[in-house]
Amino acid sequence: MTKIAYVPGKELRDLTVRGNWNGRIGAAVMDRLRGFGCQTLAYDTRPMAATDYVPLDELLEASDIVTLHTPLNADTYHLLDHQRIEQMKYGAFIINTGRGHLLDTDALYSALESGRLGGAALDVLEGGRDILR
């Protein structure tokens, strides 16, 4: 007989969701998350939404979910690398709907394999042509 492991679910209202909320898309995501009762904080180099902004290190240490909505440039390339992923709360999730190169794929893979991260949802992946010129 096969044993089935019990894995408890999580309610959004109990989670702290924080992200890099650059622009209209990030602000729209934040508004929707508040509708589910999530606690939201943000990191942004150009704050524009009505929320509390914190330094990136603080955001990573306290977040259950980190979601990326930012353009790619020299400052945001591998915004989440090995070091920053290690700062994240054990079992946290990463969501990247921004650009593939915001997230270091090797660092993500290592963190998922080790169980450091609880999971990742990726709309975009690293790879392809070099888009930083």
Phi and psi in degrees as a GROMACS rama.xvg file:
@    title "Ramachandran Plot"
@    xaxis  label "Phi"
@    yaxis  label "Psi"
@TYPE xy
-85.8747  132.091  THR-2
-86.8078  139.922  LYS-3
-109.582  124.025  ILE-4
-76.2926  139.218  ALA-5
-86.4103  121.055  TYR-6
-120.34  108.876  VAL-7
-66.8247  143.268  PRO-8
-81.9579  174.678  GLY-9
-126.312  142.109  LYS-10
-95.6554  134.725  GLU-11
-56.2709  -36.1508  LEU-12
-63.2705  -19.9465  ARG-13
-94.188  -0.753729  ASP-14
-105.211  153.306  LEU-15
-100.63  114.922  THR-16
-110.717  123.485  VAL-17
-135.685  149.702  ARG-18
-157.925  178.532  GLY-19
-94.1798  98.2677  ASN-20
-95.8958  51.47  TRP-21
-70.2301  118.31  ASN-22
86.6019  -167.749  GLY-23
-65.5004  -39.2152  ARG-24
-64.5758  -47.3678  ILE-25
-60.0242  -42.6089  GLY-26
-63.7793  -38.5298  ALA-27
-66.6818  -40.7928  ALA-28
-62.1707  -44.5185  VAL-29
-59.4904  -44.2438  MET-30
-60.2957  -41.2159  ASP-31
-68.6341  -39.3825  ARG-32
-64.7838  -37.2337  LEU-33
-61.5982  -33.0742  ARG-34
-63.176  -24.4648  GLY-35
-90.1221  -0.862816  PHE-36
88.0114  13.2085  GLY-37
-72.365  146.877  CYS-38
-81.6195  129.299  GLN-39
-124.394  139.319  THR-40
-136.209  165.115  LEU-41
-142.318  156.677  ALA-42
-122.729  130.961  TYR-43
-159.769  139.55  ASP-44
-76.721  -17.9198  THR-45
-133.559  78.0246  ARG-46
-56.3952  135.478  PRO-47
-140.701  -13.7429  MET-48
-98.2827  161.767  ALA-49
-85.3139  86.0704  ALA-50
-156.09  175.471  THR-51
-86.4278  130.771  ASP-52
-105.525  139.761  TYR-53
-133.244  162.362  VAL-54
-63.0749  152.872  PRO-55
-57.542  -42.4575  LEU-56
-58.8089  -44.4916  ASP-57
-63.6173  -42.2371  GLU-58
-59.5602  -46.0843  LEU-59
-65.4534  -39.3652  LEU-60
-68.1994  -26.4849  GLU-61
-110.364  -0.789243  ALA-62
-91.8074  138.339  SER-63
-81.7924  -34.2152  ASP-64
-135.12  131.26  ILE-65
-115.007  124.503  VAL-66
-121.116  134.726  THR-67
-106.343  126.893  LEU-68
-140.942  74.8849  HIS-69
-146.228  151.232  THR-70
-73.0044  160.672  PRO-71
-93.7458  128.518  LEU-72
-150.83  -175.594  ASN-73
-60.1809  -31.9634  ALA-74
-79.4312  -23.52  ASP-75
-105.105  -3.69486  THR-76
-59.4456  125.407  TYR-77
52.1388  44.7252  HIS-78
-52.1668  -39.7477  LEU-79
-106.594  100.512  LEU-80
-111.221  -170.953  ASP-81
-53.1624  -49.5729  HIS-82
-61.362  -46.2401  GLN-83
-71.8004  -35.2476  ARG-84
-64.8111  -35.8474  ILE-85
-64.5515  -25.6048  GLU-86
-75.1594  -19.2355  GLN-87
-71.0552  154.921  MET-88
-59.8049  138.334  LYS-89
-59.3025  128.871  TYR-90
86.6157  3.69085  GLY-91
-67.9085  164.217  ALA-92
-114.691  148.586  PHE-93
-116.038  134.265  ILE-94
-120.363  125.391  ILE-95
-124.801  109.035  ASN-96
-117.669  11.3847  THR-97
-86.4061  -92.988  GLY-98
-134.354  146.178  ARG-99
-58.4212  -38.3943  GLY-100
-79.0741  2.09741  HIS-101
-70.5835  -23.7815  LEU-102
-119.715  124.554  LEU-103
-71.5935  109.766  ASP-104
-60.6366  -41.1886  THR-105
-62.8072  -41.8014  ASP-106
-65.8318  -41.193  ALA-107
-62.0127  -47.7126  LEU-108
-58.4716  -46.0971  TYR-109
-61.3607  -43.5759  SER-110
-67.4034  -35.3837  ALA-111
-71.4084  -43.5602  LEU-112
-61.209  -39.5393  GLU-113
-80.0512  -13.2885  SER-114
87.3671  2.18696  GLY-115
-59.1038  -43.2507  ARG-116
-100.713  146.802  LEU-117
-80.0987  -22.4308  GLY-118
167.523  175.718  GLY-119
-148.044  143.643  ALA-120
-121.922  117.909  ALA-121
-123.309  119.281  LEU-122
-88.3623  -19.2475  ASP-123
-136.661  154.015  VAL-124
-129.15  155.82  LEU-125
-71.3035  152.273  GLU-126
131  -177.481  GLY-127
76.8985  -153.111  GLY-128
-75.1109  157.191  ARG-129
-75.0265  116.46  ASP-130
-99.9942  -5.58387  ILE-131
-94.0053  119.469  LEU-132
